[in-house]
């Protein structure tokens, strides 16, 4: 599309971007510019564009937008139509290329052959080109907020990063290292796509092994809670859908991934200054949260004391690369094992900070919070009816303990022996949840508030 009217194209993109879930600048005053990165050989002309959005407040973001040009309207792509432009032989229709099954194999063909097209490089990470299913059709997955993912023939999954950042994406960096190690509890990385932006390589996409027939841990946990709630008088360990065995195996898997990450990237001991900085950051997040969730005022002094205790830790605290955003939805149960996915880190964090070493207990705390949410998700609509709330708490406690037991068994280090740090991490996560729920789902706010009350009063983790 080298002869395209850039001004008209920019106008189409400017109107279309705010309609997309992955665009973060909705409602902000901005101007944009577009730069062509590459034209891909495909069944229809495909161009990958970099779209720089300059906001009125001085901030800027870069987005990736692959577009396919069609000579005729294509009804099955109407939901991703940007508009029309004048072509040499008449009007042409522009669509988001990632939804066009006739052109998406071009990405896999590029990785299969390690090709370079324009400013875009396709990289194969597997020894065998046949591991990349370039002849399989694609299916776009729904539900993602910040990226676009598609499955190719139940063999591979490609995640395309919509918002671009300088440097290699942590998800690619981590999975490449763990694939090289032969790690059992992560998908194999098959390929990646990158381009030079402002003189630095930036990740555009990654292709990984697709976990056929896998179910994510959140759905499995919810099914277990549903089974328990359907029984009138059984305890969590007596219900047919008892999840504790899976929770324990998941703990073992997380410990194994942490060990692999330590092997791949190393470890070190955190300094006293680093611990003080972490405590200060937690305390700052709590103070900001109080402005949004005044109900936190009842527990704020105890939580501040919990954070302050981190400053006084005498034992060495080992830090390393971690997952960074671990919860049940990031764990897939296959027929043979648990697998962890999405190593991008906390979506709202700066990209460089996602690579920083941290305590594995932060991941453990994230999973404990996820079990709490799974246990209580069905009592939201009942107004926390006492009997159902009791059973939800029983389920949560049983599975949190099983997860910790599995982690301790596989790692040789029981997270419960580090109560000060684990308590602080869990409280910090629950404070974040309270802010999120207050802004987005007020009826869910009682879940993190109840957890914070327990953490404040018990002086330990909510297990």
Secondary structure, 3 states (H helix, E strand, C coil): CCCCCHHHHHHHHHHHHCCCCCCCCCCCCEEEEEEEEEEECCCCCEEEEEEEEEECCCCEEEEEEEEEEECCCCHHHHHHEEEEEEECCEEEEEEEHHHCCCCCHHHHHHHHCCCEECCEEEEECCCCHHHCCCCCCEEECCCCCCEEEEEECCCEEEEEECEECCECCHHHHHHHHHHHHCCCCECCEEEEEEEEECCEEEEEEEEEECCCCCEEHHHHHHHHHHHHHHCCCCCCCCCCCCCHHHHHHHHHHHHHHHHHHHHHHCEEECCHHHHHHHHHHHHHHHHHHHHHCHHHHHHHHHHHHHHHHHHCCCCCCEEECCCCCCCHHHEEECCCCEEECCCCCCCCCCCHHHHCCECCHHHHHHHHHHHHHHHHHHHCCCCCCHHHHHHHHHHHHHHHHHHHHHHHHHHCCCHHHHHHHHHHHHHHHHHHHHHHHHHHCHHHHHHHHHHHHHHHHHCCCCC
